[in-house]
Amino acid sequence: MTEKLESQLPAVVETAIGRFIANFSLLEEWLREIVLDTPNLSVLAGDIITSELPFRGLLNACGAIVHEYSNDPEVLRLTDEVLPKIDRMNDFRNQLVHSVLYGDMENRHLAFRSKTKAHRKKGAQHSLQELRQEDLLEKCDELALLTGTIKEIYDQINAEQSDGDGS
């Protein structure tokens, strides 16, 4: 008989983690949209390509496409500014989902992220990091701003393409 596993995290921390992951999915979808709207690329081909890319590959493809199809210096500057921030946010996401998370039962707004790494010259290294609800919500807000910037880039590229078509 399988028992139901109860969460070890405070509910507010679980909610913040869920919000972060959902927001990250939206960001990833906007990056995909930039690739999918590449001129002369069918939606099916774009779906096939983007479904096989790891996240950093998607970021690289997105940046290359913007530089290839946009002549607007502001769009290029914005792209070069935002993509490294998104890459760092992806690093945080990976840390979050590839760690063991423990709740602090004394403080219902705090959890701990535990990770063990093996190094060939140093052996095992353990780390324990606080994961506060406020910090997660701040990351969610930062992620929302990055997503808004990517959508703005997407809209500006589409406007450029429409202007170039004589529309």
Secondary structure, DSSP 4 states (H G I P E B T S, - for coil): -PPPPPP-S-HHHHHHHHHHHHHHHHHHHHHHHHHHT-TT--HHHHHHHHHT--HHHHHHHHHHHHHHH---HHHHHHHHHHHHHHHHHHHHHHHHHTSEEEE-TT-TTEEEEEEEEEETTTEEEEEEEEEEHHHHHHHHHHHHHHHHHHHHHHHHHHHHHHHHTT-
